[in-house]
């Protein structure tokens, strides 16, 4: 938006940012031109495809479960799940996948998750602006608990920098439990990809306790005009099975 506030409904990335290599900048510009014209371009979300990291971080609701040898992360939209092996190295040869290979360990009170081997799929992008990634994509996440005051300060910064609709008008936003005075969870992640970016970059997400129960959110594969007079990329058969 002209005032510098993010607008989730018009996704135009900064394709002039020097952090982008020329080919990547051109792709971001193409997506932004479509969005400016009122055209919804395909993303993993509107195509019902799984998104890798950091793309899946746009999911506002997340749950984390810690086991003895593995941490499991659940994301609200379309039941996306990640499995993080604890205190283990990446394989010598990582088999590329849409979510990559994630391993974790603790550094003091911070949970550190390292992910490599994220395969560029047909709709592969690192964010909702359509920024591409290459097989070299490497993401490091650091999770730590924040006290109540630090959590509130982070939330206020986020709401200042990003347009936020009231909870009841936005099914993407989570209804925050404003009566909860406990700790929040902050994620700081760093992205490296020398096939796309000229330098690593970092961002921060702060999670607060939700006021609502964990919801059922299913992305239904529907070919009929899923986005702007285009058919979704749903697998089809040329002939009957029998």
Secondary structure, 3 states (H helix, E strand, C coil): CCCCCECCCCCCCCCCCCCECHHHHHHHHHHHHHHHCCCCCCCCCCCCCCCCCCHHHHCCCEEEEECCCEEEEEECHHHEEEEEEECCCCCCCCCCECCCEEEEEEECCEEEEEEECECCCCCCCCCCCCCCCCCCCEEEEEEEEECHHHHHHHHHHHHHHECCCCHHHCCCCCCECCCCCCCEEEEEEEEECCCCECCCEEEEEEECCECCCCCCCCCCCCCCCCECCECCCCCCCCCCCC
